């Protein structure tokens, strides 16, 4: 019984490592393109995943089946419009996760079509380990995208509050470690709602993209 469990954890680690790496790299790239040299000076403007993975955050994957990357440090003062630029940098991460989710849905549908199947076969037959892995990849990226849109520091979408209420955002930044505890409790208490939202988005994307193939 322990072999399937270890396999699932390894797959989860691979998926989250790639997804978190791309998420953080997107933050660094967009900030650099907006004129901020900080990510490049700190060695974050690289596709090397080791530069974006936080060791403790990665180990969390094996204990609580979720993790985090090494936050990219940026300096909004380099942007022409600091608040707008900071929001664009913040959205780059979740947007990248959403693109990855859509990409893997495309791969699933292409694979199924080449095998002579239909979209319904994806849910009726989960024996194929490749399809199962790709579904997990897509769903987890949707999870990361939605999770980071919670408007609480240190998650990405709290920067929207920074545009509306700068002092409120400063308060969140100051007590970011305490907000993490609140976020964990929020997910624990509202886990089913969060899961239903994720599956709704996945099924919606799967249906819309599936219409392009059949």
C-alpha positions as CSV (number, residue, x, y, z in Angstrom):
1,X,0.0,0.0,0.0
2,X,2.9,2.4,0.7
3,X,4.3,2.2,-2.9
4,X,1.3,4.0,-4.5
5,X,1.4,6.6,-1.7
6,X,5.1,7.3,-2.3
7,X,4.5,7.5,-6.1
8,X,1.7,10.0,-5.5
9,X,3.9,12.2,-3.3
10,X,6.7,12.1,-5.8
11,X,4.3,13.1,-8.6
12,X,3.0,15.9,-6.4
13,X,6.5,17.1,-5.7
14,X,7.4,17.2,-9.4
15,X,4.2,19.0,-10.3
16,X,4.5,21.6,-7.5
17,X,8.3,22.1,-8.1
18,X,7.7,22.9,-11.8
19,X,4.6,25.0,-11.2
20,X,6.1,27.0,-8.3
21,X,9.3,27.5,-10.3
22,X,7.4,28.9,-13.3
23,X,5.3,31.0,-11.0
24,X,8.2,32.7,-9.4
25,X,10.2,33.1,-12.6
26,X,7.2,34.9,-14.1
27,X,7.3,37.4,-11.3
28,X,11.0,38.0,-11.8
29,X,10.7,38.3,-15.6
30,X,7.8,40.8,-15.6
31,X,9.4,43.0,-13.0
32,X,12.7,43.0,-15.0
33,X,10.8,43.9,-18.2
34,X,9.2,46.8,-16.3
35,X,12.6,48.2,-15.6
36,X,13.5,46.7,-12.2
37,X,17.0,45.2,-12.2
38,X,16.6,43.6,-8.7
39,X,15.5,40.1,-9.9
40,X,18.5,39.9,-12.2
41,X,21.0,41.2,-9.6
42,X,19.7,38.6,-7.2
43,X,20.0,35.8,-9.8
44,X,16.3,35.2,-10.1
45,X,16.1,36.0,-13.8
46,X,16.9,32.4,-14.7
47,X,14.9,29.3,-15.7
48,X,17.0,27.3,-13.2
49,X,14.4,25.9,-10.8
50,X,16.9,25.6,-7.9
51,X,17.0,29.5,-7.8
52,X,13.3,29.6,-7.2
53,X,12.6,26.7,-4.9
54,X,12.5,27.4,-1.2
55,X,13.9,24.3,0.7
56,X,11.5,24.6,3.6
57,X,8.6,25.3,1.3
58,X,9.5,22.3,-0.8
59,X,9.7,20.0,2.2
60,X,6.2,21.1,3.1
61,X,5.0,19.2,0.1
62,X,5.9,15.9,1.7
63,X,4.3,16.8,5.1
64,X,1.1,18.8,4.2
65,X,1.0,18.1,0.5
66,X,1.4,21.8,-0.4
67,X,4.4,24.1,-0.7
68,X,5.7,27.5,-1.6
69,X,8.5,29.0,-3.6
70,X,11.2,31.5,-2.7
71,X,9.5,34.9,-3.0
72,X,10.9,37.2,-5.7
73,X,12.1,40.5,-4.3
74,X,11.2,43.5,-6.5
75,X,11.5,47.3,-6.3
76,X,8.4,49.1,-7.6
77,X,10.3,52.4,-7.6
78,X,11.8,51.4,-10.9
79,X,8.4,51.1,-12.6
80,X,6.9,54.1,-14.5
81,X,3.7,53.5,-12.6
82,X,4.8,51.8,-9.3
83,X,1.3,50.6,-8.2
84,X,0.2,49.4,-11.6
85,X,3.6,47.7,-12.2
86,X,3.5,46.0,-8.9
87,X,0.0,44.6,-9.7
88,X,1.2,43.4,-13.1
89,X,4.1,41.6,-11.4
90,X,1.8,40.0,-8.9
91,X,-0.6,38.8,-11.5
92,X,2.2,37.3,-13.6
93,X,2.5,34.3,-11.2
94,X,-1.2,33.2,-11.2
95,X,-1.5,33.9,-14.9
96,X,1.4,31.6,-15.6
97,X,-0.2,28.9,-13.5
98,X,-3.5,29.3,-15.5
99,X,-1.6,29.1,-18.8
100,X,0.1,25.9,-17.6
101,X,-3.3,24.4,-16.6
102,X,-4.7,25.2,-20.0
103,X,-1.6,23.8,-21.7
104,X,-2.0,20.4,-20.0
105,X,-5.7,20.3,-20.8
106,X,-4.6,20.7,-24.5
107,X,-2.1,17.9,-24.1
108,X,-4.7,15.6,-22.5
109,X,-7.2,16.2,-25.3
110,X,-4.6,15.8,-28.1
111,X,-3.4,12.5,-26.5
112,X,-7.0,11.2,-26.2
113,X,-7.8,12.2,-29.8
114,X,-4.7,10.4,-31.1
115,X,-5.7,7.3,-29.1
116,X,-9.1,7.4,-30.8
117,X,-11.1,8.4,-27.8
118,X,-13.4,11.3,-26.7
119,X,-13.3,13.8,-23.8
120,X,-15.7,11.6,-21.9
121,X,-13.1,8.8,-21.9
122,X,-10.8,11.0,-19.8
123,X,-13.2,10.7,-16.8
124,X,-14.6,7.3,-17.5
125,X,-11.2,5.7,-17.7
126,X,-8.6,6.9,-15.2
127,X,-6.4,3.8,-15.6
128,X,-3.9,5.6,-17.9
129,X,-1.2,7.0,-15.6
130,X,-0.2,9.6,-18.1
131,X,-3.7,11.1,-18.2
132,X,-3.9,11.0,-14.4
133,X,-0.6,12.9,-14.1
134,X,-1.7,15.5,-16.6
135,X,-5.0,16.0,-14.9
136,X,-3.2,16.5,-11.5
137,X,-0.8,19.0,-13.2
138,X,-3.7,21.0,-14.5
139,X,-5.8,20.9,-11.4
140,X,-2.8,21.9,-9.1
141,X,-2.0,24.8,-11.3
142,X,-5.5,26.0,-11.1
143,X,-5.3,25.6,-7.4
144,X,-2.1,27.8,-7.2
145,X,-3.7,30.4,-9.5
146,X,-6.9,30.7,-7.4
147,X,-5.0,30.4,-4.1
148,X,-2.8,33.3,-4.9
149,X,-5.8,35.4,-5.8
150,X,-6.9,35.5,-2.1
151,X,-6.4,39.2,-1.2
152,X,-4.2,38.5,1.9
153,X,-0.5,39.0,2.3
154,X,1.9,37.4,1.4
155,X,-0.3,36.1,-1.5
156,X,-0.1,37.9,-4.8
157,X,-3.5,39.4,-4.9
158,X,-3.1,41.4,-1.8
159,X,-1.3,44.0,-4.0
160,X,-4.7,44.9,-5.3
161,X,-5.4,46.2,-1.7
162,X,-2.1,48.2,-2.0
163,X,-3.7,50.2,-4.8
164,X,-6.9,50.9,-2.9
165,X,-5.7,51.1,0.7
166,X,-1.9,51.4,0.9
167,X,-1.8,51.5,4.7
168,X,-3.9,48.4,4.9
169,X,-1.4,46.6,2.6
170,X,1.5,47.8,4.8
171,X,-0.2,46.3,7.8
172,X,-0.6,43.0,6.0
173,X,3.1,43.0,5.0
174,X,4.2,43.7,8.6
175,X,2.3,40.8,10.0
176,X,2.6,38.4,7.0
177,X,3.7,35.5,9.1
178,X,0.5,35.7,11.2
179,X,-1.7,36.0,8.1
180,X,-0.3,32.6,6.8
181,X,-1.8,31.0,9.9
182,X,-5.1,32.6,9.0
183,X,-4.9,31.4,5.4
184,X,-4.2,27.8,6.5
185,X,-7.3,28.0,8.8
186,X,-9.4,29.5,6.0
187,X,-8.5,26.7,3.7
188,X,-9.0,24.1,6.4
189,X,-12.5,25.4,7.3
190,X,-13.5,26.2,3.7
191,X,-11.6,23.4,2.0
192,X,-14.7,21.9,0.3
193,X,-15.7,25.3,-1.2
194,X,-12.2,25.8,-2.5
195,X,-12.1,22.3,-4.0
196,X,-15.4,22.8,-5.7
197,X,-14.3,26.1,-7.2
198,X,-11.1,24.5,-8.5
199,X,-13.0,21.6,-10.1
200,X,-15.6,24.0,-11.6
201,X,-12.8,26.0,-13.3
202,X,-11.1,22.8,-14.5
203,X,-14.4,21.3,-15.9
204,X,-15.2,24.7,-17.5
205,X,-11.8,24.9,-19.2
206,X,-11.9,21.3,-20.2
207,X,-15.3,21.7,-21.8
208,X,-14.5,24.9,-23.7
209,X,-11.2,23.6,-25.0
210,X,-12.7,20.2,-25.8
211,X,-15.1,21.8,-28.2
212,X,-12.1,22.8,-30.3
213,X,-11.2,19.1,-30.9
214,X,-14.6,17.5,-31.3
